[in-house]
């Protein structure tokens, strides 16, 4: 039984750190482009032409960056914010669905959810064996 606990906690640690590394890279990458867009030589916020543009911007990259950042401390909450933002983006802009690289934040978000699930139900699974 102790071996099963070690394997589960080791597996959870691997999943968690994979999610953190991927999420951290996406936070840095997305933050760099967000900063460049907002404070660069382009139009900045005046580049929004409709309410759909503003809502899409809130879904991606804002909610995904906030979600991936929060997931470091609160895995499920951060992952759900990220996934909600991505779902909102798909609903608002289905034309972007073909650009799969935009949906890369889904990978660490799902890994954060898996890590949360393993941590939450780890004790109850082991105690039944």
N, C-alpha and C positions, 0 to 999 in steps of 0.2 A: 504494500500500500504506500509506503514511503517513496518507493521508486516511481509510482504513478504520479505522486505529488510533485516530485522533482521534474519529471518529464513535462507535466502540465505547466509548471511555473517557468521552466526553461523555454517552452514553446511560446508562452505568453510574452516573455521578455523579448524573444526574437521578433515576434509580430509587432510588439509595441515599439521597439527601437527601429525596425524597418519603417513603420508608419511615421515615426518622429523624424527620421533622416529624410525620407521622401517629402514629407510635409514641410520640413524646414527648408529644403531646397526650393520647393514651390513657393514658400513664403518669401524667400530672398529673391527669387526670379520674378515673381509677380509683383512684389513690392518695388523692385527696381523699375519695372515698366510702369507701374502705377505712379510712382514718383515722377518719372520722366514725362508721362502723359499730363499730369496735373501741373507740373512746374516747368515743363520744357518750352521750346519755342513755338509749339503748336497752339491751337486755340484754347487748350485747357478745358475748363468746364463749359465754355461757350460752344464746344463742339457737339453738345446735345441738341438735337433738332426736334425731339418729341418726348412725350412722357414714357414711351416704350424704351427710348434710349437711356433715360435716367433709371428706370426700373431694371433694365438689363445690366447697367453698370453697377447697381446695388447688388444684383444677384451674382454677377461675375465682373470684376474680381473682389468687390468689397466683402460680401458675405463669405466667400470661400477663404479669403485671407483671415478674416476674423475667426471663422470656424476652425481652420487648421491651427491657428494660434491658441485658441481656447482648448483644443483637443489635447494639448500637452498636459494640461491640468485636469480637465474634465472631458475624458475621451468621448463618451456618448453624446454629450451636449454639443461639443465642437464638431463631431462627425455629422450629426443631424443638421446643424446649421450649414455646413459645407454641402451636404447632399440636397438640402432644401434650396440652397442657392443655385445649384446646378439644375435641379428640376425646374425652378423658376425660369432659368435661362432657356431651357428647352421649350417651355410653354410660351414664353414671350417671343423667342426667336428660333423657331424650328429650322430656319434656314442655316443656322450655325451648327446643327447636328452633324453635318458632313465633315466639319473640321474637328476631328477626334482629339487632336492635341489640346483643345480647350477643356476637355473633360478629364484630363490627367489628375486633377484633385480628387476625383472619385476614388482612385486607388488608395491613397493614404487614408481617406475618410472611411472606406470599408475596412481597412486594416485596423484603424482605431476602434471601430465598432466590434470587430472580432476580438481585439485585445480586451475591451471592456466586458464583452460577453464571457470570455475565458476567466477573467478576474471575478466577475460577479457570480458565476455559477461553478467556479472551481471547487469550493468547499462542499457544495451539495452533491456534486458528481463523485468526488473522492469518498465521501462518507457513506455512499450507497454500495461501494465495492467491498 
